[in-house]
């Protein structure tokens, strides 16, 4: 899994939750200091997890990530998702949208289903 985050504290909690599952390996990168296309080609993740607010810049980033690795599922974790923002994200290639919280149960269950770990 590759997690791309803006919020370092949240990202640390996310990684701890995912890595508490014995069969998940997570690589973390700060969103503002990477070349998405190169990173995705080099890492070949089974799942991308992006933590960010929904904006035109985010939707462009999603398009770049999906262009670089169209077969890789992409989860978005965002503050206060609503129906409009979720529909926009899904229309741009996001596979699932999660509200930013400290409860990662739904995200972990979906990651297990996507990555084939039961």
Secondary structure, DSSP 8 states (H G I E B T S, - for coil): -EEEES-HHHHHHHHHHHHTSTT---EEEEGGG--HHHHHHHH--SEEEEE---SHHHHHHHHHHHHH-TTSEEEEEETT--HHHHHHHHHTT-SEEEE-SS--HHHHHHHHHHHT--
